[in-house]
Amino acid sequence: MHSILIIAPNWIGDAVMTQPLLAALKAQYPESKIDVLASNWVAPIYRACVEVHAVIEAKFEHKQFQWKLRRQLAKELAVKKYQACFILPNSFKSALIPWLANIPFRIGYRGELRFGLINLALSNPSKINRPPMVEHYLALSQILNEEAVSSFDRELAPQLHVSSAAKESIQNKLQNAKIDSDNIYIMCPGAEYGPTKRWPISHFAQLAQQLITENPKKQIILLGSQGDHALAQEIQSQCNQAMHIHNWCGETSLDEAIALIGMSKAVISNDSGLMHIAAALKTPQVAIFGSSDPAHTPPLSDKAKVIWLNLPCSPCHKRNCPLGHLKCLNDILPEQVFATLHTLQS
């Protein structure tokens, strides 16, 4: 197998959890070139994967079919004569490009009307009995090679590597902002999924206050997308030590965010894509879970601590609390997170 194409997932966290699959394929086919077709949003994840030969970026948009773009991409990919393609999203449209590009082996999970578009398929597990996402993706590596080592014998923890260009770029930003790069703590207050994954803003603000009071040299950088900017502003406004808190939500590229997370002392986050990046970089972190299940999408790192109350009503996997109290997050107090951070650094 000399050339393999990967159709990437659309979410940052999911993309991070595909890295062990790339590593398994590279181990099985060491001479192969693995290319990844990814949206602009998740492409930086694959630039941080050493197994990837080339990242092909496309301006995919959520919930848009974009027939013209997909047909054009298929024409361009057909010239490269890939021998196999792993289609990681479950959608019909994601399977269309490799089919149009006449890639012989099209591998993925059975999904949305994909019969024929995918010719080597695994059945999707039920929502009740879902394996961890890393294992879910890794299982696909055995389709072409039945003698491949079981996924349970492989390294299950994703690993990312910071590029020198991204590191240099973020160091310049820190220098321009007069931020001491030796005392950075990162807080990620956002979660694209919805409110049931977001620890309260007031709790983030209290935790920031505790960290700065403990050591005034600490600098808190609030990291996330442009959509998280307002949340970060609220954290700043609720903290007395605002000069130590920097709202960089929407102010960095994802490549720069990866580099920044890699050099920070610790990350405090919700269950989000940035949480998985911190785990893959082996940065000390506290991951706060509410409506989601840490057994399914945990931060896979020995330097990560998960705080989850495991209430009778969770995990509910709802975007908004169906009971209206959001106790799964409200009842995780800043003092608990502060104490957990100390166990990471002791």
HUVEN-V728473 format. One record per residue. N is the residue number from 0. RES is the residue in one small letter. D_CENTER is the distance of its C-alpha to the mean C-alpha in whole Angstrom. Layout:
BEGIN
n/res/d_center
N/RES/D_CENTER
N/RES/D_CENTER
END
This chain:
BEGIN
n/res/d_center
0/m/28
1/h/28
2/s/25
3/i/22
4/l/20
5/i/17
6/i/16
7/a/12
8/p/10
9/n/10
10/w/7
11/i/4
12/g/2
13/d/5
14/a/6
15/v/5
16/m/7
17/t/10
18/q/11
19/p/13
20/l/15
21/l/15
22/a/17
23/a/19
24/l/20
25/k/21
26/a/23
27/q/25
28/y/26
29/p/26
30/e/28
31/s/25
32/k/23
33/i/20
34/d/19
35/v/16
36/l/16
37/a/14
38/s/14
39/n/14
40/w/11
41/v/9
42/a/11
43/p/11
44/i/8
45/y/11
46/r/13
47/a/12
48/c/13
49/v/17
50/e/17
51/v/17
52/h/20
53/a/19
54/v/17
55/i/19
56/e/17
57/a/18
58/k/19
59/f/18
60/e/18
61/h/17
62/k/20
63/q/22
64/f/24
65/q/25
66/w/27
67/k/29
68/l/25
69/r/24
70/r/28
71/q/28
72/l/25
73/a/27
74/k/30
75/e/28
76/l/26
77/a/29
78/v/31
79/k/29
80/k/30
81/y/27
82/q/28
83/a/25
84/c/22
85/f/19
86/i/18
87/l/14
88/p/14
89/n/17
90/s/19
91/f/23
92/k/22
93/s/19
94/a/22
95/l/25
96/i/24
97/p/24
98/w/27
99/l/29
100/a/28
101/n/30
102/i/28
103/p/30
104/f/27
105/r/24
106/i/22
107/g/20
108/y/20
109/r/23
110/g/22
111/e/23
112/l/27
113/r/26
114/f/29
115/g/30
116/l/27
117/i/25
118/n/28
119/l/26
120/a/25
121/l/23
122/s/24
123/n/21
124/p/21
125/s/22
126/k/20
127/i/23
128/n/22
129/r/18
130/p/17
131/p/14
132/m/11
133/v/11
134/e/15
135/h/15
136/y/14
137/l/16
138/a/19
139/l/19
140/s/20
141/q/24
142/i/25
143/l/27
144/n/28
145/e/29
146/e/30
147/a/26
148/v/26
149/s/24
150/s/20
151/f/21
152/d/23
153/r/20
154/e/18
155/l/15
156/a/13
157/p/10
158/q/12
159/l/11
160/h/14
161/v/15
162/s/17
163/s/21
164/a/21
165/a/17
166/k/19
167/e/22
168/s/21
169/i/19
170/q/23
171/n/25
172/k/23
173/l/23
174/q/27
175/n/28
176/a/27
177/k/29
178/i/26
179/d/26
180/s/24
181/d/25
182/n/24
183/i/21
184/y/19
185/i/16
186/m/15
187/c/13
188/p/15
189/g/13
190/a/11
191/e/11
192/y/13
193/g/16
194/p/18
195/t/18
196/k/14
197/r/16
198/w/18
199/p/21
200/i/22
201/s/25
202/h/23
203/f/21
204/a/24
205/q/26
206/l/24
207/a/24
208/q/27
209/q/28
210/l/26
211/i/28
212/t/31
213/e/31
214/n/30
215/p/31
216/k/29
217/k/26
218/q/24
219/i/21
220/i/19
221/l/17
222/l/14
223/g/12
224/s/13
225/q/17
226/g/17
227/d/16
228/h/19
229/a/22
230/l/20
231/a/20
232/q/23
233/e/24
234/i/23
235/q/25
236/s/28
237/q/28
238/c/28
239/n/32
240/q/30
241/a/29
242/m/29
243/h/27
244/i/24
245/h/22
246/n/21
247/w/18
248/c/16
249/g/16
250/e/18
251/t/16
252/s/14
253/l/11
254/d/13
255/e/14
256/a/12
257/i/10
258/a/14
259/l/15
260/i/13
261/g/14
262/m/17
263/s/17
264/k/19
265/a/17
266/v/14
267/i/15
268/s/12
269/n/12
270/d/9
271/s/6
272/g/3
273/l/6
274/m/7
275/h/5
276/i/6
277/a/9
278/a/9
279/a/9
280/l/11
281/k/14
282/t/14
283/p/16
284/q/14
285/v/15
286/a/13
287/i/15
288/f/15
289/g/17
290/s/17
291/s/15
292/d/15
293/p/14
294/a/16
295/h/14
296/t/10
297/p/11
298/p/10
299/l/11
300/s/13
301/d/17
302/k/17
303/a/15
304/k/17
305/v/16
306/i/18
307/w/19
308/l/23
309/n/23
310/l/25
311/p/27
312/c/26
313/s/22
314/p/20
315/c/21
316/h/18
317/k/19
318/r/18
319/n/21
320/c/23
321/p/26
322/l/28
323/g/28
324/h/28
325/l/24
326/k/25
327/c/22
328/l/21
329/n/24
330/d/26
331/i/23
332/l/25
333/p/24
334/e/27
335/q/25
336/v/22
337/f/24
338/a/26
339/t/22
340/l/21
341/h/25
342/t/24
343/l/21
344/q/24
345/s/27
END
